Amino acid sequence: MVIETVFYATIFSMVTIKELEHLATLARIKLTEEDKASLVKEFDSILSYVDQLKKVDVDIEGSARVGAVKNAVRDDAAMQTSAEDRERLLDEAPDREGDFVAVKKIIAQDIKI
Amino acid sequence: MKIDLKNLTIIKAHDHLVKGDFTAVELAMEYINEIKSKNADINAYLEVFGDALESAGEADKKIADAKARAKSGNGSLGVEVPLLTGIPCGIKDNILIKGHIASASSKMLEDYHATYDATVISKLKTEGVVFLGRTNMDEFAMGGSTENSAFGPTRNPHDTSRVAGGSSGGSAAAVAMDGALFTLGSDTGGSIRQPASFCGVVGLKPTYGAVSRYGVMAMGSSLDQIGPIGKTVTDCEIVFNAIRGQDQKDGTTISPDTYKKSSKSSKASSVEDSGKRPVIGVPRHFLGGDGIDPAVLKVFNDSLESLKKKGYEIRDIVLPNISYSLMVYYIVMPAEVSANMARFDGVRFGLHKDGKNGIEDYFESRRAGLGREVVRRILLGTYVLSSGYYDAYYNRANAVRRMITEDFNKAFESVDVIATPTAPSPAFKVGEKTNDPVAMYLEDIFTVTANLTGMPALSVPCGMATKDASKDADVSGGRKADLPVGLQLTARHADEATLFRVGKELLGEL
């Protein structure tokens, strides 16, 4: 019985390496093989803990809300930024050209449209 | 006069400053010297600001101006000088102070300079507060021990072999080592209250929306609040009153009216008006597990006994779904983390590492900039939000979250405040829980509920737990360790006043 349980846990992890790789791609995070191996184990221990929620009898319809808080929104209008503030913001960018944040070319040259 | 930092409070310091017993510059200097002698061992501060003495000088000028005005008969002195003018404080490293580095203890933002002031900082600047420096934390506030800092752990001033708690460990340790009169922290699942408990100081997580979050780095947006850490309940109350208030720049701000109607309709809410003692509820059914240290439970029970002797009614309450709180939290929080951390892309600000192309830049920058716990939570959040799992995890967690909130609302029909220990154990050893995420997460078991419900909660030091080598494996060499234990009080939405009242009773401040 004990052996079976261990066997089960080893073979059927709650998240596979392949799934983990997919999640990492979605989240734009590079993982090493070592990371993946330990993350699969950690996911198992965390997910088997939170999985206890599945036994709660609850209607999952309805929205998330904290207390009586309502979203406070401002008018959808352009706001003035001082030249000094703009400079401060642009200065934090790793790469800039004039008043623009510079990034690498996104469309590759060999793609014909 | 010689400044007695250990027994100094905000009101005492204010009186001395106004009387001229010492200047704000002298006071700031005293704190900076204390930091210099202790920070190498404790690592509460990541940086002491070069402009701290300059702003102390400005505070002195404000006080001198107010005195001059009072002399010429224009207004009384007490009204002219705000309580916080010249009071030295430390700020958690995820709160923006214009021009200063705000790294959130992450390699990602090691060289990032804040481009504007957080609302709480603007408010404190108006009061004339002196910012001594920025305090250490778990990276992006993710952790319960400050061991996840990219710049080394903060150690507990009561026992440097132990953690200060987290994620606001630097802020709590700074107050405990007399490295600031008060500090600001942020609290997503207990990050102000648990380190306050470990370090023997007072910490407040205000009502969700009571303090503006404009300029604090978001972690779990439906959970985060900024709050004060101080030596006394009165000090925390003073700071809370200075930083609270509606703010157009905060999308989840509350107005003074938000909770007015609901508190009037509830039966036991007239405590303040009637002058009656608040009724204290205790969810005994939740305190019996083996996860809770008997030494903590003993100190907790002794404190309740002392309140009973003072005439407080202690009532057993049942919160039927409270045991699900931590599971709900560890679904909702990573989900929100994965969304909030998407902004760190190496393009607009923060660390940039070059890859082969634009998309590789993201992978390389995030890999180099983000630590293990942050990566773990981003991936976990991505998982619970991904198609096929969204209903099973995220929607279900939100539904249970509503049930837990209803349980608390119901309990508050018969009691005014709910008491539990703040944390299941006193400060643990550095390294003890770093390899077991679930053991570390269990630290938050009593604190996450206030974040899930949005209710205010206060941790007050209520005694010391004695650990010795004969029965505790984590005490070595026949040594004894006396470690602080915190008692947590939770109140109705927007009812911080009741927390302060019972907290002051516990600390003998009434």
Interface residues (C-beta under 8 A of the other chain):
Chain A: V15 E19 L20 L23 A24 L26 A27 R28 I29 K30 L31 D35 L39 E42 F43 S45 I46 Y49 V50 Q52 L53 K54 V56 V58 D59 I60 E61 G62 S63 A64 R65 V66 G67 A68 V69 N71 A72 V73 R74 D85 R88 L89 D91 E92 A93 P94 D95 V101 V103 K104 K105 I106 A108
Chain B: Y112 H113 T115 Y116 T207 Y208 G209 S222 L223 Q248 D250 G251 T252 T253 I254 T258 Y259 S262 N321 Y324 M327 V328 Y330 I331 V332 S338 A342 D345 G346 V347 R348 F349 G350 L351 H352 N357 G358 I359 D361 Y362 F363 E364 R366 R367 L370 V375 R376 I378 L379 L380 T382 Y383 S386 D391 A392 Y393 N395 R396 A397 N398 A399 V400 R401 R402 M403 T405 D436 P437 V438 Y441 T453 G454 M455 H493
